[in-house]
Amino acid sequence: MKTILVTGSNGQLGNELRILSEIEEDIHFVFTDLEEMDITSTESIDSFLKSIPGDTEIIAIINAAAYTAVDKAESDQDLAYKVNVIGAQNLAIKAKELGAKFVHVSTDFVFDGKNSRPYFETDAKNPLSVYGKTKSEGEDAVLKANPDSVILRTSWVYSAFGKNFFTTILNLAQEKEKLTIIADQIGTPTWARDLAWASYQVALQEHSGIYHFSNEGVASWYDFAHAIVDAFGFDCEVLPIPTEKYPTPATRPSYSVLNKEKFRETFGIENAHWRDCVQALALEFMEDEMGEMEEE
């Protein structure tokens, strides 16, 4: 039975891969999270793999597990390193032993944001935060341990699952009349559903190396928030503020737009604009709410 193993299955990407797995009939998926398999421990990885039925052929591992609490990582460096570097390396080694494709999801935070044009895969890394540094070191460790791996860098991931920028703005806009949002950090929002599809397609192909994937277009956090509020039709004013008005423990890149040309040419996957994706997810929320009201 051809199988894709997904780590970090309770996160945004993991949850979207669960949804995808329900409609993909040819490939079986096995999902695991930290409670079942500690990726920082080779013993835990081996123990979990032994629990999988013997007729399972793991053809790929998608590593959606990561320490992503950007600000908390500044004071929790050891755990961030263990998960983002040691854990990623352990999985890369295990994938090589199994003869499976390894897809490791990384981040735009490996860059310092000083570019004036979208970042290519070959641009020099210079992370500004502990989170960015551990993700950068994780990339290096993966490619050293298993050169046939794919590093899939993405940015500003959001979904209907858990706490993220989309769900935070959705909740705040229903409670407040006014929101102040940073307008001088520029990147691209990425719907986890599109990232799930991209990760899945990458896992099925033989290509290796570093690729960039996000939705199309460019936005500030202010633009992103404004689009969410508009999509739901909330009566909430969104106002722009500079970064210095909202200090955080971790420094973020001021510009981290990713160039996706290599990904498109290699995998032949066209991508949607981030505004269209925000509207699509907002519509799903509203349809679900209408469905619940009708049931009542």
GIDA-V950795 format. One record per pair of residues at least 12 apart in sequence whose ideal C-beta (glycine too) atoms are under 10 Angstrom apart, sorted by sequence separation. I is the first residue (numbers start at 1). J is the second residue. If there is no record, write none. Layout:
I;J, I;J
This chain:
6;18, 9;21, 17;29, 32;44, 36;48, 37;49, 67;79, 68;80, 91;103, 92;104, 111;123, 112;124, 114;126, 125;137, 139;151, 158;170, 169;181, 226;238, 4;17, 18;31, 32;45, 67;80, 91;104, 110;123, 111;124, 112;125, 113;126, 138;151, 198;211, 225;238, 226;239, 6;20, 17;31, 37;51, 66;80, 67;81, 88;102, 110;124, 111;125, 112;126, 113;127, 114;128, 125;139, 139;153, 199;213, 224;238, 225;239, 226;240, 6;21, 36;51, 67;82, 68;83, 89;104, 110;125, 111;126, 112;127, 113;128, 125;140, 198;213, 223;238, 225;240, 4;20, 15;31, 32;48, 67;83, 68;84, 88;104, 109;125, 110;126, 111;127, 112;128, 135;151, 165;181, 197;213, 198;214, 222;238, 4;21, 14;31, 32;49, 66;83, 67;84, 88;105, 110;127, 111;128, 222;239, 223;240, 14;32, 30;48, 65;83, 66;84, 67;85, 88;106, 109;127, 110;128, 135;153, 195;213, 222;240, 14;33, 30;49, 32;51, 65;84, 108;127, 109;128, 113;132, 194;213, 195;214, 221;240, 222;241, 4;24, 9;29, 32;52, 67;87, 107;127, 109;129, 112;132, 194;214, 195;215, 220;240, 221;241, 9;30, 10;31, 30;51, 66;87, 109;130, 110;131, 111;132, 194;215, 9;31, 10;32, 11;33, 30;52, 65;87, 66;88, 84;106, 109;131, 110;132, 194;216, 221;243, 4;27, 5;28, 6;29, 7;30, 8;31, 9;32, 10;33, 30;53, 65;88, 84;107, 109;132, 110;133, 166;189, 190;213, 191;214, 2;26, 3;27, 4;28, 5;29, 6;30, 7;31, 8;32, 9;33, 10;34, 39;63, 63;87, 107;131, 108;132, 109;133, 110;134, 165;189, 188;212, 190;214, 191;215, 2;27, 3;28, 4;29, 5;30, 6;31, 7;32, 8;33, 9;34, 10;35, 28;53, 40;65, 63;88, 107;132, 109;134, 110;135, 111;136, 164;189, 166;191, 189;214, 190;215, 221;246, 1;27, 2;28, 3;29, 4;30, 5;31, 6;32, 7;33, 8;34, 10;36, 30;56, 39;65, 65;91, 106;132, 109;135, 110;136, 166;192, 188;214, 189;215, 190;216, 1;28, 3;30, 4;31, 5;32, 6;33, 7;34, 9;36, 38;65, 39;66, 63;90, 107;134, 108;135, 109;136, 110;137, 187;214, 188;215, 9;37, 28;56, 30;58, 37;65, 63;91, 107;135, 110;138, 164;192, 188;216, 189;217, 1;30, 7;36, 28;57, 62;91, 63;92, 106;135, 107;136, 110;139, 156;185, 188;217, 189;218, 7;37, 28;58, 61;91, 105;135, 106;136, 110;140, 121;151, 162;192, 188;218, 189;219, 8;39, 28;59, 30;61, 31;62, 33;64, 34;65, 61;92, 104;135, 107;138, 156;187, 158;189, 159;190, 160;191, 161;192, 187;218, 188;219, 221;252, 5;37, 7;39, 27;59, 33;65, 63;95, 106;138, 107;139, 121;153, 155;187, 156;188, 157;189, 158;190, 159;191, 160;192, 186;218, 187;219, 189;221, 27;60, 29;62, 31;64, 32;65, 61;94, 105;138, 106;139, 155;188, 156;189, 157;190, 158;191, 159;192, 160;193, 186;219, 187;220, 61;95, 104;138, 119;153, 154;188, 155;189, 156;190, 157;191, 158;192, 159;193, 185;219, 186;220, 187;221, 189;223, 220;254, 60;95, 104;139, 155;190, 156;191, 157;192, 158;193, 185;220, 186;221, 189;224, 220;255, 58;94, 59;95, 106;142, 119;155, 154;190, 159;195, 184;220, 185;221, 186;222, 188;224, 58;95, 61;98, 70;107, 104;141, 157;194, 158;195, 159;196, 183;220, 184;221, 185;222, 186;223, 187;224, 218;255, 7;45, 60;98, 66;104, 104;142, 154;192, 157;195, 182;220, 183;221, 184;222, 189;227, 219;257, 40;79, 59;98, 61;100, 62;101, 63;102, 64;103, 65;104, 66;105, 68;107, 70;109, 103;142, 104;143, 181;220, 182;221, 183;222, 189;228, 218;257, 5;45, 58;98, 59;99, 60;100, 61;101, 62;102, 63;103, 64;104, 65;105, 66;106, 102;142, 154;194, 155;195, 181;221, 182;222, 183;223, 217;257, 7;48, 40;81, 41;82, 57;98, 58;99, 59;100, 60;101, 61;102, 62;103, 63;104, 64;105, 66;107, 68;109, 102;143, 110;151, 154;195, 181;222, 40;82, 45;87, 57;99, 58;100, 59;101, 60;102, 61;103, 62;104, 63;105, 104;146, 111;153, 180;222, 181;223, 182;224, 183;225, 214;256, 5;48, 39;82, 40;83, 57;100, 58;101, 60;103, 61;104, 62;105, 63;106, 102;145, 110;153, 152;195, 179;222, 181;224, 182;225, 183;226, 214;257, 5;49, 38;82, 39;83, 40;84, 42;86, 46;90, 102;146, 109;153, 111;155, 154;198, 181;225, 214;258, 216;260, 231;275, 17;62, 38;83, 40;85, 41;86, 45;90, 49;94, 101;146, 104;149, 105;150, 106;151, 107;152, 108;153, 154;199, 180;225, 181;226, 212;257, 213;258, 214;259, 215;260, 230;275, 40;86, 41;87, 44;90, 45;91, 84;130, 88;134, 92;138, 100;146, 102;148, 103;149, 104;150, 105;151, 106;152, 107;153, 108;154, 109;155, 152;198, 179;225, 212;258, 214;260, 232;278, 5;52, 17;64, 39;86, 40;87, 42;89, 84;131, 88;135, 95;142, 101;148, 102;149, 103;150, 104;151, 105;152, 106;153, 107;154, 108;155, 152;199, 179;226, 211;258, 212;259, 213;260, 227;274, 231;278, 232;279, 14;62, 16;64, 39;87, 40;88, 42;90, 45;93, 46;94, 49;97, 84;132, 85;133, 86;134, 89;137, 93;141, 100;148, 101;149, 102;150, 103;151, 104;152, 105;153, 106;154, 107;155, 108;156, 181;229, 212;260, 216;264, 227;275, 230;278, 231;279, 3;52, 13;62, 15;64, 34;83, 38;87, 39;88, 40;89, 41;90, 42;91, 45;94, 49;98, 80;129, 81;130, 84;133, 85;134, 88;137, 89;138, 92;141, 93;142, 96;145, 97;146, 99;148, 101;150, 102;151, 103;152, 104;153, 105;154, 107;156, 150;199, 179;228, 211;260, 212;261, 213;262, 214;263, 230;279, 231;280, 233;282, 3;53, 13;63, 14;64, 37;87, 39;89, 40;90, 80;130, 84;134, 85;135, 88;138, 92;142, 95;145, 96;146, 107;157, 152;202, 179;229, 212;262, 213;263, 224;274, 227;277, 228;278, 231;281, 232;282, 1;52, 5;56, 13;64, 14;65, 39;90, 42;93, 80;131, 83;134, 84;135, 85;136, 86;137, 87;138, 88;139, 89;140, 90;141, 91;142, 92;143, 94;145, 95;146, 96;147, 152;203, 211;262, 212;263, 213;264, 223;274, 224;275, 227;278, 228;279, 231;282, 232;283, 1;53, 3;55, 12;64, 13;65, 38;90, 39;91, 42;94, 81;133, 82;134, 84;136, 85;137, 86;138, 88;140, 89;141, 90;142, 92;144, 93;145, 94;146, 96;148, 105;157, 150;202, 169;221, 173;225, 210;262, 211;263, 212;264, 223;275, 226;278, 227;279, 230;282, 231;283, 3;56, 5;58, 9;62, 11;64, 13;66, 34;87, 77;130, 80;133, 81;134, 84;137, 85;138, 88;141, 89;142, 92;145, 93;146, 95;148, 96;149, 150;203, 172;225, 209;262, 210;263, 211;264, 228;281, 229;282, 232;285, 233;286, 1;55, 2;56, 3;57, 4;58, 5;59, 6;60, 7;61, 8;62, 10;64, 11;65, 37;91, 76;130, 77;131, 80;134, 84;138, 85;139, 87;141, 88;142, 89;143, 91;145, 92;146, 95;149, 213;267, 216;270, 217;271, 224;278, 228;282, 231;285, 232;286, 1;56, 2;57, 3;58, 4;59, 5;60, 6;61, 7;62, 8;63, 9;64, 10;65, 11;66, 39;94, 74;129, 75;130, 76;131, 79;134, 80;135, 83;138, 84;139, 85;140, 86;141, 89;144, 90;145, 91;146, 92;147, 150;205, 169;224, 173;228, 174;229, 179;234, 183;238, 211;266, 216;271, 217;272, 219;274, 227;282, 231;286, 1;57, 2;58, 3;59, 4;60, 5;61, 6;62, 7;63, 8;64, 9;65, 12;68, 73;129, 74;130, 77;133, 81;137, 85;141, 89;145, 92;148, 150;206, 165;221, 169;225, 172;228, 173;229, 183;239, 184;240, 207;263, 211;267, 213;269, 215;271, 216;272, 217;273, 218;274, 219;275, 1;58, 2;59, 3;60, 4;61, 5;62, 6;63, 7;64, 8;65, 11;68, 73;130, 74;131, 77;134, 81;138, 84;141, 85;142, 88;145, 89;146, 92;149, 150;207, 151;208, 153;210, 154;211, 155;212, 157;214, 158;215, 168;225, 169;226, 172;229, 177;234, 179;236, 180;237, 181;238, 183;240, 184;241, 185;242, 209;266, 214;271, 215;272, 216;273, 217;274, 1;59, 2;60, 3;61, 4;62, 5;63, 6;64, 7;65, 8;66, 71;129, 72;130, 73;131, 80;138, 91;149, 148;206, 150;208, 151;209, 152;210, 153;211, 154;212, 155;213, 156;214, 157;215, 166;224, 169;227, 170;228, 174;232, 176;234, 177;235, 178;236, 179;237, 180;238, 181;239, 182;240, 183;241, 184;242, 185;243, 213;271, 215;273, 216;274, 217;275, 6;65, 7;66, 70;129, 71;130, 72;131, 73;132, 148;207, 149;208, 150;209, 151;210, 152;211, 153;212, 154;213, 155;214, 156;215, 165;224, 166;225, 169;228, 170;229, 173;232, 177;236, 178;237, 179;238, 180;239, 181;240, 182;241, 183;242, 184;243, 207;266, 215;274, 216;275, 217;276, 219;278, 8;68, 70;130, 71;131, 73;133, 148;208, 149;209, 150;210, 151;211, 152;212, 153;213, 154;214, 155;215, 165;225, 168;228, 169;229, 174;234, 176;236, 177;237, 178;238, 179;239, 180;240, 181;241, 182;242, 183;243, 184;244, 207;267, 214;274, 215;275, 216;276, 217;277, 70;131, 73;134, 88;149, 147;208, 148;209, 149;210, 150;211, 151;212, 152;213, 153;214, 154;215, 166;227, 167;228, 170;231, 173;234, 174;235, 175;236, 176;237, 178;239, 180;241, 182;243, 184;245, 185;246, 202;263, 205;266, 215;276, 216;277, 69;131, 70;132, 73;135, 146;208, 147;209, 166;228, 170;232, 172;234, 173;235, 174;236, 179;241, 182;244, 183;245, 198;260, 205;267, 215;277, 67;130, 68;131, 88;151, 156;219, 165;228, 169;232, 173;236, 182;245, 204;267, 205;268, 215;278, 67;131, 170;234, 172;236, 173;237, 182;246, 202;266, 66;131, 143;208, 156;221, 166;231, 169;234, 173;238, 180;245, 181;246, 187;252, 198;263, 202;267, 143;209, 158;224, 180;246, 182;248, 187;253, 201;267, 67;134, 68;135, 143;210, 169;236, 185;252, 186;253, 187;254, 201;268, 202;269, 66;134, 67;135, 142;210, 156;224, 185;253, 186;254, 187;255, 188;256, 190;258, 201;269, 66;135, 118;187, 169;238, 185;254, 186;255, 187;256, 188;257, 198;267, 118;188, 158;228, 182;252, 184;254, 185;255, 186;256, 187;257, 188;258, 67;138, 139;210, 184;255, 185;256, 186;257, 187;258, 198;269, 66;138, 113;185, 182;254, 188;260, 197;269, 113;186, 198;271, 113;187, 197;271, 8;83, 63;138, 194;269, 194;271, 109;187, 194;272, 8;87, 63;142, 108;187, 193;272, 7;87, 108;188, 191;271, 194;274, 7;88, 190;271, 191;272, 108;190, 188;271, 191;274, 194;277, 7;91, 189;273, 190;274, 193;277, 188;273, 189;274, 191;276, 192;277, 5;91, 63;149, 188;274, 189;275, 191;277, 194;280, 187;274, 190;277, 191;278, 193;280, 61;149, 62;150, 121;209, 122;210, 189;277, 193;281, 5;94, 63;152, 68;157, 121;210, 123;212, 189;278, 191;280, 192;281, 5;95, 60;150, 62;152, 105;195, 120;210, 121;211, 191;281, 121;212, 193;284, 13;105, 120;212, 5;98, 105;198, 119;212, 11;105, 105;199, 118;212, 5;100, 103;198, 104;199, 4;100, 68;164, 103;199, 118;214, 3;100, 4;101, 5;102, 6;103, 7;104, 8;105, 103;200, 105;202, 7;105, 103;201, 155;253, 4;103, 103;202, 103;203, 110;210, 118;218, 156;256, 101;202, 102;203, 103;204, 155;256, 101;203, 103;205, 155;257, 100;203, 101;204, 153;256, 155;258, 101;205, 106;210, 108;212, 154;258, 101;206, 103;208, 106;211, 153;258, 101;207, 102;208, 104;210, 106;212, 108;214, 154;260, 101;208, 153;260, 103;211, 105;213, 153;263, 152;263, 166;277, 170;281, 166;278, 170;282, 167;281, 166;281, 170;285, 150;266, 158;274, 166;282, 150;267, 132;250, 156;274, 167;285, 129;248, 130;249, 131;250, 132;251, 155;274, 158;277, 166;285, 129;249, 130;250, 132;252, 158;278, 129;250, 130;251, 131;252, 132;253, 160;281, 128;250, 129;251, 159;281, 128;251, 129;252, 158;281, 127;251, 128;252, 129;253, 132;256, 160;284, 128;253, 160;285, 127;253, 128;254, 126;253, 64;192, 160;288, 64;195, 64;196, 62;196, 119;253, 64;199, 123;258, 63;199, 119;255, 123;259, 62;199, 118;255, 119;256, 121;258, 122;259, 62;200, 113;251, 115;253, 117;255, 118;256, 119;257, 120;258, 121;259, 60;199, 112;251, 113;252, 114;253, 115;254, 116;255, 118;257, 119;258, 120;259, 121;260, 19;159, 60;200, 62;202, 113;253, 114;254, 115;255, 117;257, 118;258, 119;259, 121;261, 122;262, 13;154, 16;157, 19;160, 62;203, 109;250, 112;253, 113;254, 114;255, 115;256, 118;259, 120;261, 121;262, 19;161, 60;202, 61;203, 109;251, 111;253, 112;254, 113;255, 115;257, 117;259, 118;260, 120;262, 121;263, 16;159, 18;161, 60;203, 109;252, 110;253, 112;255, 113;256, 118;261, 13;157, 15;159, 16;160, 59;203, 60;204, 108;252, 109;253, 111;255, 112;256, 113;257, 115;259, 12;157, 15;160, 16;161, 59;204, 60;205, 108;253, 111;256, 11;157, 12;158, 13;159, 15;161, 107;253, 110;256, 111;257, 12;159, 14;161, 15;162, 108;255, 109;256, 111;258, 11;159, 12;160, 13;161, 14;162, 108;256, 12;161, 107;256, 108;257, 11;161, 12;162, 108;258, 10;161, 11;162, 12;163, 107;258, 10;162, 12;164, 11;164, 12;166, 12;167, 29;200, 19;192, 20;193, 27;200, 19;193, 74;248, 75;249, 16;191, 17;192, 21;196, 74;249, 75;250, 16;192, 17;193, 20;196, 24;200, 27;203, 73;249, 74;250, 13;190, 15;192, 16;193, 19;196, 20;197, 27;204, 71;248, 72;249, 73;250, 74;251, 12;190, 14;192, 15;193, 16;194, 17;195, 18;196, 26;204, 70;248, 71;249, 72;250, 12;191, 13;192, 16;195, 17;196, 20;199, 21;200, 70;249, 71;250, 12;192, 13;193, 16;196, 17;197, 20;200, 70;250, 11;192, 12;193, 15;196, 16;197, 69;250, 70;251, 71;252, 13;195, 14;196, 17;199, 70;252, 12;195, 13;196, 16;199, 17;200, 12;196, 16;200, 13;198, 13;199, 17;203, 6;196, 6;199, 6;200, 4;199, 4;200, 6;203, 5;203, 4;203, 4;204, 2;204
